Amino acid sequence: MKNILYAFLLVPLVVVVVVATTDNTQLTADPDPVPETVLQPTWTNGALADCLEYFETNAGWCKVGTDNLANHTLSRDELGEIWGWAGTKSIMGAWNGAAVDVAGMKMYFHGLGHTDYMGAEVYEADLQTGGFKRLTNPPALTHQVFYPPHGKYYAIPDPSKYPAGGHVYDGALFVPATGTILYINSGRTSGYPISSKNQLPNRTLTDYESLGGTFEFNPSETETRNTLAPLTWRKVANEKFGDPRSTLVGDQIILGSSRSLHNAKLTEEGLDIDATASYSNPSAGAGILTTQLGKLISYTVAGYLWEWDGKERNLHIQGAPAGASSLACTDSECVAWSGGEELGIYKDGEWTLKIVENGPTNGAGRVYSKFEYFPQYDIFMGSSTISQGIWAYKYEEGGEIVFARKSAQSFIKSGKQVPADIYSGGVHLMASGVYELKDVALRGGAKGKGKILTNGGPITINDAVLVERYKHSGSAGIRIQSTPDVTIVRADIRHQENGVLSGNDGGIVRIVDSVIEDNYTAGEFGQSHNIYIGMTDEFQLTGSFIGGYRNGGHSVKSRALKNVIVNTDVDQGDSNASRIFDFPRGGEITIENGTFTQSINSDNLDLMAIAVERGRVAESTVTLTNTHWIATREKARFLTTKENVVFIDGGGNTFVGVESPF
């Protein structure tokens, strides 16, 4: 006879209130380093001079120095409200590029992580030594604006003196003629965490339309440049550009948005943007501008690349692999970097992939202009996270992975079988049917959302092997959108941001005879998972193995109201994975015939959570039959819930290191 037990495990809400001063003078204490795990390569060296000596007989990656930006940030206590949602890691990680002084061998990083981080300070990296320093402190949030669409007031720094809100993207440009930096700012502040429906006390009210524009900053600690005193700002133009872009073609400044670009001239009087000398930029979305042999190149993180020589535009739709978000060019080739060991090489109108060992391994995909070519040394240099430090790369032809001449999507679009080959992009499945992907290697993504993206259906995906890293924020090995019936059979998914990620479209998702493990976000702890199922009607996981998630994600998370997990094992290994199962809405849960092992390094005490988030049901049922639970963390808990849970014992269940729920 089955035993029934009611569990009432209520998790109290804990509210933490941080009260911080807006007095900028208090932000002067020595910065505390941000604790992060940095995976060192097997070969590192000292200053750039040592790397150049190494490059005399070698190609590939070389670490410059041992410093990183994280060693120079202010602590959370010192920053107070400026910390935002995610903190100082967003100085480089939240869609922010850099301004690069190629001749002077300096790289400048500016805060502005929008909702993630509200600091607007500036950091300098000395590319000769790999050393970093914080040039300025973040300005206090002394002002506020009212944003009508939200009906809220948002706290910001003085918008007449500092860029306020918005990400940097490719909007930071060092201008050699003046020795100063231009920061193009969209002025979007509507997501700032410090907000209220009523006016915020002790902050100056500013008109929302006055926000944004282009600002100039003097990075010198001793010299006045272009009338700017050392380490000071000024606003030089009012024009606003979304998803900003900037570059130099010779001495000509070109700047603008993802839609349009303009010639500009910086003088002591300000920035003159020539509206008549403008041209369309088809490179919509986040991306960058660069140049090659006098040609302007516009490139997006989705992999689209356009060349523009002032007369014609050449379109290349077969994008760079590995979700690269940066592009820097020599006279003969362009190199796209996603923050890790993989590089996309664009040469003679074709993309290839180069995997170079002993390079940066903890990078983030949002590189943008933090990667540049230095012709005086014939090397590339860059950094993608606050913990990564400066890396140099010497290109050598040979060893590239050559992609199929036709894209995998072209076969999908024509309704044909995709031949076994290596493809630079992903596939977008829009028609109902069974898709056979045996021996099809996808090195890129579809629309920046996943290696395989679905719309429509019903869709069955057979034999998808997705093990090469695709770096794009929020992407997945298989991304399910507006597809109410999806079956995934014999998939092998590893090293992606998410393994399988579905939307909130109802219907059913089935995963059968698959392996999904060792997925991870780029460089930092995040909220991605091996499996994340949105608000579907039913989720079935059968005959599969689910491993650990490297940095904080759940092994399996499902918002479906019916979950059936049969003949499946979950072993988190020694990863930093969170819960084994997370069912935030609760519902009807059946788990049969499986072993479920918690990592001793798990960042969560719970093996399972049920009904702990919005949309949860008042009572859930969980049937366990022939299941074996192994907890390795001290004080581990089997379950956390905020509602009533009915456990049904089908027999054959064991619990090690954790109390039985029966």
C-alpha positions, 0 to 999 in steps of 0.5 A, spaced: 500 500 500 502 506 498 504 511 504 501 518 503 505 524 507 503 531 507 509 536 507 508 543 510 515 546 509 514 554 509 520 558 507 520 565 510 522 571 506 528 575 508 528 582 506 535 585 506 535 593 506 542 596 504 542 604 506 548 607 502 550 614 502 550 618 496 556 622 498 562 621 493 567 623 497 566 617 501 568 612 496 575 613 497 577 606 501 582 601 498 578 597 493 576 589 495 577 584 490 571 581 487 572 573 489 572 569 482 575 563 480 580 564 475 582 558 471 590 559 469 592 556 462 598 552 462 603 557 460 603 564 462 608 570 462 610 577 465 609 583 461 608 584 454 615 584 452 616 577 455 610 575 450 613 578 444 619 574 445 615 568 446 611 570 439 618 570 436 618 562 435 610 561 437 603 563 435 597 563 439 595 566 446 599 569 451 597 572 458 600 579 459 601 580 467 597 577 473 593 583 474 585 584 473 580 589 473 577 586 479 583 587 483 581 595 483 573 595 484 570 598 490 566 593 495 559 592 495 559 596 502 563 602 499 558 602 493 551 601 496 546 603 491 550 604 486 552 596 486 545 595 482 542 588 481 549 584 479 555 589 481 562 590 479 562 584 474 557 588 469 563 593 468 565 589 463 560 583 462 554 587 461 554 589 454 560 594 455 566 595 450 572 599 451 576 605 448 583 603 446 589 607 445 592 603 440 599 607 439 599 609 447 597 601 449 592 603 453 585 600 454 579 604 458 573 601 461 567 605 463 562 602 468 554 603 466 551 596 466 544 599 466 540 595 471 546 591 472 551 596 475 550 604 476 557 606 476 560 611 471 567 610 473 573 609 468 578 604 469 585 604 465 589 597 463 596 598 461 597 593 455 605 593 456 604 591 463 597 588 464 596 592 470 590 596 471 588 602 475 581 605 477 582 612 474 575 615 477 570 613 483 563 612 481 559 619 481 553 619 486 546 618 484 544 625 486 539 626 480 532 623 478 528 623 472 521 621 471 519 616 465 512 616 463 511 609 460 513 606 467 510 612 471 516 612 475 522 616 478 529 613 477 535 615 480 541 617 476 548 621 476 548 628 474 546 627 467 549 634 465 556 631 467 556 624 466 553 619 462 547 616 465 544 609 464 544 604 458 550 600 456 556 602 452 556 596 447 561 599 441 560 606 444 567 608 447 572 611 442 579 613 443 580 619 439 588 620 438 587 627 435 585 630 442 587 624 446 580 624 449 575 618 449 568 619 446 562 615 450 556 615 446 550 614 451 543 612 449 540 615 456 536 609 457 535 609 465 528 606 465 531 600 468 535 603 474 533 599 481 533 605 485 526 607 483 519 610 486 512 612 483 513 618 488 519 623 487 525 620 490 527 625 496 534 629 496 535 628 489 535 633 483 529 632 478 531 632 471 527 632 464 528 625 461 529 628 454 535 631 457 538 625 458 543 621 453 548 624 448 555 624 447 560 625 452 568 626 452 573 624 457 580 626 459 583 619 461 590 623 463 592 624 470 596 630 469 595 633 462 589 638 460 587 635 453 582 638 448 580 644 454 578 638 459 582 638 465 585 631 467 580 626 469 574 630 467 568 629 463 563 634 459 557 633 454 559 634 447 553 632 443 545 631 444 544 626 439 542 619 442 544 613 439 541 606 441 546 600 441 551 605 439 557 604 434 563 608 433 570 607 429 575 611 426 577 610 418 583 614 418 582 620 422 575 620 420 570 619 426 564 615 424 559 613 430 551 612 430 547 606 432 545 599 429 541 603 424 544 609 421 552 612 421 554 619 421 561 622 420 563 626 426 568 631 428 571 633 435 574 640 436 575 644 442 568 647 441 565 640 442 562 634 437 560 636 430 555 630 427 554 631 420 547 629 419 548 630 411 554 625 411 550 619 413 548 612 411 544 606 413 547 601 417 544 594 416 547 591 422 541 591 427 542 589 434 548 589 438 554 589 434 561 593 433 564 597 427 571 596 425 575 597 418 580 593 414 584 597 408 580 603 408 573 599 408 568 600 414 566 593 417 559 592 421 558 586 425 553 583 429 553 578 435 548 574 431 554 573 426 552 578 420 557 582 417 557 587 412 563 591 408 562 598 406 567 602 402 563 608 401 560 606 394 557 599 395 555 594 401 557 586 401 553 582 405 556 576 408 550 572 412 554 566 414 557 568 421 562 567 425 562 561 429 562 561 437 557 567 438 563 571 437 561 579 439 568 582 437 571 583 430 578 586 429 582 586 423 589 586 419 590 588 412 589 580 410 584 577 415 579 579 421 579 575 427 572 574 431 573 573 439 568 570 444 572 571 450 575 564 450 580 560 446 576 559 440 576 564 434 573 566 428 577 567 422 574 571 416 579 571 410 577 572 403 570 572 404 569 566 408 569 564 415 573 558 419 574 556 426 580 556 430 581 553 436 587 555 440 589 551 447 592 554 453 588 561 452 583 564 456 578 559 459 573 563 463 571 569 458 564 572 457 561 572 450 560 580 450 566 582 448 565 588 443 570 593 442 575 590 448 579 586 443 583 590 438 589 589 433 596 592 434 599 593 428 606 595 431 607 588 434 602 584 429 598 582 435 591 582 438 589 584 445 583 584 449 579 582 455 572 580 456 571 579 464 573 583 470 577 577 472 580 575 466 586 580 465 589 582 459 591 577 453 595 577 447 594 573 441 598 572 435 595 569 429 598 564 425 595 561 418 593 553 419 589 549 423 583 552 421 576 548 421 573 549 414 565 550 414 561 547 409 560 552 403 552 552 404 549 553 411 545 548 414 539 553 414 539 553 407 537 545 407 532 546 412 529 552 408 528 547 402 526 541 406 532 537 405 536 533 409 542 536 412 548 533 410 553 531 415 558 536 415 561 542 419 557 548 419 558 555 422 551 557 424 545 554 427 538 552 424 531 555 425 526 549 425 519 552 423 516 547 419 512 541 422 516 534 422 522 530 424 529 533 423 535 528 423 541 531 425 546 525 426 553 527 424 551 535 423 556 539 427 553 546 428 558 551 431 554 557 431 547 559 433 540 561 430 538 568 431 543 569 437 538 564 441 541 557 440 544 552 436 537 549 434 531 554 435 524 552 434 518 555 432 511 552 430 511 544 430 510 539 432 517 538 431 522 532 433 529 533 433 533 526 432 541 525 434 543 533 435 550 533 438 551 540 441 558 540 444 562 545 442 561 552 446 556 557 443 557 563 447 551 568 447 547 571 453 541 567 454 542 562 448 541 554 449 543 548 445 536 547 443 531 553 444 524 552 444 519 558 442 512 558 440 512 550 439 507 547 443 509 539 441 517 538 441 520 531 442 528 531 443 531 524 442 538 522 443 541 529 444 548 530 447 548 537 449 554 540 453 558 547 454 552 551 452 549 557 456 543 552 457 542 545 455 534 546 453 530 552 454 523 552 452 518 558 452 511 559 456 507 556 450 503 550 453 503 544 450 508 538 451 516 537 451 519 530 451 527 529 452 528 522 451 535 518 451 539 524 452 545 526 455 545 534 458 551 536 462 556 541 463 553 547 461 555 554 464 554 561 463 560 565 461 565 567 466 560 569 472 554 565 476 548 566 472 541 563 472 541 558 466 540 551 467 541 544 464 534 544 462 529 549 463 522 548 461 517 554 461 510 554 463 508 548 458 502 543 460 507 537 461 514 535 461 517 528 460 524 526 461 525 519 459 532 514 459 537 520 460 543 522 464 543 529 466 550 532 469 552 538 473 551 545 471 558 549 472 556 555 475 550 555 479 544 553 475 539 547 476 540 541 473 533 541 471 528 546 472 521 546 470 515 550 470 510 545 467 504 543 471 505 536 470 512 533 470 514 525 469 521 523 470 522 516 468 529 511 468 533 518 468 539 519 473 542 526 475 549 526 477 552 533 479 559 531 480 563 536 483 560 542 479 557 548 483 550 546 480 544 548 484 538 544 486 537 537 482 530 539 481 526 545 481 519 545 480 517 553 481 510 552 480 509 545 483 503 541 480 503 533 479 510 530 479 512 523 478 519 520 478 521 513 477 527 509 477 533 513 478 539 515 482 540 523 484 546 525 486 548 532 489 554 535 488 558 537 495 560 544 491 552 545 490 551 552 492 544 550 494 542 545 500 536 543 497 535 537 493 528 539 490 524 545 490 516 545 489 512 551 488 517 557 491 515 562 485 510 566 482 504 562 479 505 556 484 499 552 485 496 551 492 497 543 493 502 539 489 503 531 489 509 528 488 510 520 487 517 517 488 518 510 486 525 506 486 528 513 486 535 513 490 537 520 493 544 522 495 546 528 499 553 530 500 552 537 503 552 538 510 545 540 513 542 538 506 535 538 505 530 534 501 525 539 499 523 547 500 516 549 498 512 555 500 505 551 499 502 544 501 506 538 498 503 531 498 508 525 497 506 518 495 511 513 496 511 508 490 516 503 494 523 502 493 526 509 495 532 510 499 535 517 502 543 518 503 545 524 507 538 527 507 531 525 511 526 522 507 520 526 506 516 520 508 
